Amino acid sequence: MFTDLKTQDKVVGAKQVKRSLSRSEVQTVFIARDAEKKVTGEIEDLCRSKDVNVMYVDTMEELGEACGIDINAAVAALLNKN
């Protein structure tokens, strides 16, 4: 599932993930363990309320690489397949 971030439709970043969660467009959310709780806490709560699977990644650097971007990422989400 983690490797799907490179090949499937995704959103990266807290604002985009929150927006997609509110629209029920998200299949799985990935959260970096070293990200600040003030960034990830609300997203974790939204995932629980919407019954969306959360997977944890060790570092923001690792999550950014998995998404195919050159910067660190605190959160990312795979979008539902249409």
Rosetta constraint file for C-alpha pairs under 8 A:
AtomPair CA 1 CA 5 HARMONIC 7.52 0.50
AtomPair CA 2 CA 66 HARMONIC 7.18 0.50
AtomPair CA 3 CA 7 HARMONIC 7.61 0.50
AtomPair CA 3 CA 66 HARMONIC 6.56 0.50
AtomPair CA 4 CA 8 HARMONIC 5.58 0.50
AtomPair CA 4 CA 78 HARMONIC 7.81 0.50
AtomPair CA 5 CA 9 HARMONIC 7.48 0.50
AtomPair CA 5 CA 10 HARMONIC 6.58 0.50
AtomPair CA 5 CA 66 HARMONIC 5.99 0.50
AtomPair CA 5 CA 67 HARMONIC 5.14 0.50
AtomPair CA 5 CA 68 HARMONIC 7.85 0.50
AtomPair CA 5 CA 77 HARMONIC 7.96 0.50
AtomPair CA 5 CA 78 HARMONIC 6.60 0.50
AtomPair CA 6 CA 66 HARMONIC 6.10 0.50
AtomPair CA 6 CA 67 HARMONIC 5.22 0.50
AtomPair CA 6 CA 68 HARMONIC 5.85 0.50
AtomPair CA 8 CA 78 HARMONIC 6.95 0.50
AtomPair CA 8 CA 79 HARMONIC 7.77 0.50
AtomPair CA 9 CA 78 HARMONIC 6.13 0.50
AtomPair CA 9 CA 79 HARMONIC 5.64 0.50
AtomPair CA 9 CA 81 HARMONIC 7.97 0.50
AtomPair CA 10 CA 76 HARMONIC 7.07 0.50
AtomPair CA 10 CA 77 HARMONIC 5.48 0.50
AtomPair CA 10 CA 78 HARMONIC 4.47 0.50
AtomPair CA 10 CA 79 HARMONIC 5.28 0.50
AtomPair CA 11 CA 16 HARMONIC 6.03 0.50
AtomPair CA 11 CA 17 HARMONIC 6.08 0.50
AtomPair CA 11 CA 20 HARMONIC 7.92 0.50
AtomPair CA 11 CA 76 HARMONIC 5.68 0.50
AtomPair CA 11 CA 77 HARMONIC 5.40 0.50
AtomPair CA 11 CA 78 HARMONIC 6.75 0.50
AtomPair CA 11 CA 79 HARMONIC 7.32 0.50
AtomPair CA 12 CA 16 HARMONIC 6.34 0.50
AtomPair CA 12 CA 17 HARMONIC 6.51 0.50
AtomPair CA 12 CA 67 HARMONIC 7.70 0.50
AtomPair CA 12 CA 73 HARMONIC 6.97 0.50
AtomPair CA 12 CA 75 HARMONIC 6.18 0.50
AtomPair CA 12 CA 76 HARMONIC 4.27 0.50
AtomPair CA 12 CA 77 HARMONIC 6.51 0.50
AtomPair CA 13 CA 17 HARMONIC 6.07 0.50
AtomPair CA 13 CA 73 HARMONIC 6.43 0.50
AtomPair CA 13 CA 74 HARMONIC 6.59 0.50
AtomPair CA 13 CA 75 HARMONIC 5.37 0.50
AtomPair CA 13 CA 76 HARMONIC 5.89 0.50
AtomPair CA 14 CA 18 HARMONIC 6.03 0.50
AtomPair CA 14 CA 39 HARMONIC 6.80 0.50
AtomPair CA 14 CA 40 HARMONIC 7.46 0.50
AtomPair CA 14 CA 43 HARMONIC 7.51 0.50
AtomPair CA 14 CA 74 HARMONIC 7.30 0.50
AtomPair CA 14 CA 75 HARMONIC 5.93 0.50
AtomPair CA 14 CA 76 HARMONIC 7.52 0.50
AtomPair CA 15 CA 19 HARMONIC 6.23 0.50
AtomPair CA 16 CA 20 HARMONIC 6.16 0.50
AtomPair CA 17 CA 21 HARMONIC 6.05 0.50
AtomPair CA 17 CA 29 HARMONIC 7.93 0.50
AtomPair CA 17 CA 43 HARMONIC 7.72 0.50
AtomPair CA 17 CA 75 HARMONIC 7.31 0.50
AtomPair CA 17 CA 76 HARMONIC 6.40 0.50
AtomPair CA 17 CA 77 HARMONIC 6.16 0.50
AtomPair CA 18 CA 22 HARMONIC 6.18 0.50
AtomPair CA 18 CA 43 HARMONIC 6.39 0.50
AtomPair CA 18 CA 46 HARMONIC 7.79 0.50
AtomPair CA 19 CA 23 HARMONIC 6.46 0.50
AtomPair CA 20 CA 24 HARMONIC 6.22 0.50
AtomPair CA 20 CA 25 HARMONIC 5.25 0.50
AtomPair CA 20 CA 26 HARMONIC 6.13 0.50
AtomPair CA 20 CA 79 HARMONIC 7.95 0.50
AtomPair CA 21 CA 25 HARMONIC 6.00 0.50
AtomPair CA 21 CA 26 HARMONIC 5.70 0.50
AtomPair CA 21 CA 46 HARMONIC 7.13 0.50
AtomPair CA 21 CA 47 HARMONIC 7.45 0.50
AtomPair CA 21 CA 50 HARMONIC 7.76 0.50
AtomPair CA 24 CA 50 HARMONIC 7.76 0.50
AtomPair CA 25 CA 79 HARMONIC 5.63 0.50
AtomPair CA 25 CA 80 HARMONIC 5.54 0.50
AtomPair CA 26 CA 52 HARMONIC 7.28 0.50
AtomPair CA 26 CA 77 HARMONIC 6.39 0.50
AtomPair CA 26 CA 78 HARMONIC 5.98 0.50
AtomPair CA 26 CA 79 HARMONIC 4.45 0.50
AtomPair CA 26 CA 80 HARMONIC 5.36 0.50
AtomPair CA 27 CA 52 HARMONIC 6.53 0.50
AtomPair CA 27 CA 53 HARMONIC 7.13 0.50
AtomPair CA 27 CA 77 HARMONIC 7.23 0.50
AtomPair CA 27 CA 78 HARMONIC 5.55 0.50
AtomPair CA 27 CA 79 HARMONIC 5.31 0.50
AtomPair CA 27 CA 80 HARMONIC 4.98 0.50
AtomPair CA 28 CA 52 HARMONIC 6.07 0.50
AtomPair CA 28 CA 53 HARMONIC 5.02 0.50
AtomPair CA 28 CA 54 HARMONIC 5.89 0.50
AtomPair CA 28 CA 55 HARMONIC 7.31 0.50
AtomPair CA 28 CA 77 HARMONIC 5.60 0.50
AtomPair CA 28 CA 78 HARMONIC 5.33 0.50
AtomPair CA 28 CA 79 HARMONIC 7.29 0.50
AtomPair CA 29 CA 47 HARMONIC 7.75 0.50
AtomPair CA 29 CA 52 HARMONIC 7.23 0.50
AtomPair CA 29 CA 53 HARMONIC 6.33 0.50
AtomPair CA 29 CA 54 HARMONIC 4.83 0.50
AtomPair CA 29 CA 55 HARMONIC 6.22 0.50
AtomPair CA 29 CA 75 HARMONIC 7.17 0.50
AtomPair CA 29 CA 76 HARMONIC 5.87 0.50
AtomPair CA 29 CA 77 HARMONIC 4.25 0.50
AtomPair CA 29 CA 78 HARMONIC 6.49 0.50
AtomPair CA 30 CA 54 HARMONIC 5.83 0.50
AtomPair CA 30 CA 55 HARMONIC 4.86 0.50
AtomPair CA 30 CA 56 HARMONIC 5.64 0.50
AtomPair CA 30 CA 57 HARMONIC 6.71 0.50
AtomPair CA 30 CA 63 HARMONIC 7.81 0.50
AtomPair CA 30 CA 75 HARMONIC 5.56 0.50
AtomPair CA 30 CA 76 HARMONIC 5.17 0.50
AtomPair CA 30 CA 77 HARMONIC 5.84 0.50
AtomPair CA 31 CA 35 HARMONIC 7.60 0.50
AtomPair CA 31 CA 40 HARMONIC 7.15 0.50
AtomPair CA 31 CA 54 HARMONIC 7.23 0.50
AtomPair CA 31 CA 55 HARMONIC 6.40 0.50
AtomPair CA 31 CA 56 HARMONIC 4.95 0.50
AtomPair CA 31 CA 57 HARMONIC 5.95 0.50
AtomPair CA 31 CA 63 HARMONIC 7.91 0.50
AtomPair CA 31 CA 74 HARMONIC 5.95 0.50
AtomPair CA 31 CA 75 HARMONIC 4.60 0.50
AtomPair CA 31 CA 76 HARMONIC 6.73 0.50
AtomPair CA 32 CA 56 HARMONIC 5.80 0.50
AtomPair CA 32 CA 57 HARMONIC 4.68 0.50
AtomPair CA 32 CA 58 HARMONIC 5.65 0.50
AtomPair CA 32 CA 59 HARMONIC 5.07 0.50
AtomPair CA 32 CA 60 HARMONIC 5.07 0.50
AtomPair CA 32 CA 63 HARMONIC 6.59 0.50
AtomPair CA 32 CA 73 HARMONIC 7.40 0.50
AtomPair CA 32 CA 74 HARMONIC 5.19 0.50
AtomPair CA 32 CA 75 HARMONIC 6.31 0.50
AtomPair CA 33 CA 56 HARMONIC 6.27 0.50
AtomPair CA 33 CA 57 HARMONIC 5.96 0.50
AtomPair CA 33 CA 58 HARMONIC 5.16 0.50
AtomPair CA 33 CA 59 HARMONIC 5.89 0.50
AtomPair CA 33 CA 60 HARMONIC 7.51 0.50
AtomPair CA 34 CA 58 HARMONIC 6.78 0.50
AtomPair CA 34 CA 59 HARMONIC 5.46 0.50
AtomPair CA 34 CA 60 HARMONIC 6.45 0.50
AtomPair CA 34 CA 74 HARMONIC 7.84 0.50
AtomPair CA 35 CA 39 HARMONIC 7.14 0.50
AtomPair CA 35 CA 40 HARMONIC 7.00 0.50
AtomPair CA 35 CA 59 HARMONIC 7.55 0.50
AtomPair CA 35 CA 60 HARMONIC 6.52 0.50
AtomPair CA 35 CA 74 HARMONIC 5.23 0.50
AtomPair CA 36 CA 40 HARMONIC 6.50 0.50
AtomPair CA 36 CA 74 HARMONIC 7.91 0.50
AtomPair CA 37 CA 41 HARMONIC 5.19 0.50
AtomPair CA 38 CA 42 HARMONIC 7.48 0.50
AtomPair CA 39 CA 43 HARMONIC 7.64 0.50
AtomPair CA 39 CA 74 HARMONIC 7.69 0.50
AtomPair CA 40 CA 44 HARMONIC 6.16 0.50
AtomPair CA 40 CA 74 HARMONIC 7.47 0.50
AtomPair CA 40 CA 75 HARMONIC 7.32 0.50
AtomPair CA 41 CA 45 HARMONIC 6.33 0.50
AtomPair CA 42 CA 46 HARMONIC 6.20 0.50
AtomPair CA 43 CA 47 HARMONIC 6.14 0.50
AtomPair CA 44 CA 48 HARMONIC 6.32 0.50
AtomPair CA 44 CA 54 HARMONIC 7.64 0.50
AtomPair CA 45 CA 49 HARMONIC 6.27 0.50
AtomPair CA 46 CA 50 HARMONIC 6.05 0.50
AtomPair CA 47 CA 51 HARMONIC 5.66 0.50
AtomPair CA 47 CA 52 HARMONIC 4.75 0.50
AtomPair CA 47 CA 53 HARMONIC 6.93 0.50
AtomPair CA 47 CA 54 HARMONIC 7.10 0.50
AtomPair CA 48 CA 52 HARMONIC 6.38 0.50
AtomPair CA 57 CA 62 HARMONIC 7.18 0.50
AtomPair CA 57 CA 63 HARMONIC 6.49 0.50
AtomPair CA 58 CA 62 HARMONIC 7.05 0.50
AtomPair CA 59 CA 63 HARMONIC 6.42 0.50
AtomPair CA 60 CA 64 HARMONIC 6.10 0.50
AtomPair CA 60 CA 72 HARMONIC 4.90 0.50
AtomPair CA 60 CA 73 HARMONIC 4.85 0.50
AtomPair CA 60 CA 74 HARMONIC 5.22 0.50
AtomPair CA 60 CA 75 HARMONIC 7.95 0.50
AtomPair CA 61 CA 65 HARMONIC 6.27 0.50
AtomPair CA 61 CA 71 HARMONIC 7.05 0.50
AtomPair CA 61 CA 72 HARMONIC 4.50 0.50
AtomPair CA 61 CA 73 HARMONIC 6.58 0.50
AtomPair CA 62 CA 66 HARMONIC 6.19 0.50
AtomPair CA 62 CA 72 HARMONIC 7.47 0.50
AtomPair CA 63 CA 67 HARMONIC 6.28 0.50
AtomPair CA 63 CA 72 HARMONIC 6.80 0.50
AtomPair CA 63 CA 73 HARMONIC 5.70 0.50
AtomPair CA 63 CA 74 HARMONIC 7.29 0.50
AtomPair CA 63 CA 75 HARMONIC 7.62 0.50
AtomPair CA 63 CA 76 HARMONIC 7.73 0.50
AtomPair CA 64 CA 68 HARMONIC 6.39 0.50
AtomPair CA 64 CA 69 HARMONIC 5.43 0.50
AtomPair CA 64 CA 70 HARMONIC 6.66 0.50
AtomPair CA 64 CA 71 HARMONIC 5.74 0.50
AtomPair CA 64 CA 72 HARMONIC 4.60 0.50
AtomPair CA 64 CA 73 HARMONIC 4.73 0.50
AtomPair CA 65 CA 69 HARMONIC 5.78 0.50
AtomPair CA 65 CA 70 HARMONIC 6.79 0.50
AtomPair CA 65 CA 71 HARMONIC 7.71 0.50
AtomPair CA 65 CA 72 HARMONIC 7.56 0.50
AtomPair CA 67 CA 76 HARMONIC 7.82 0.50
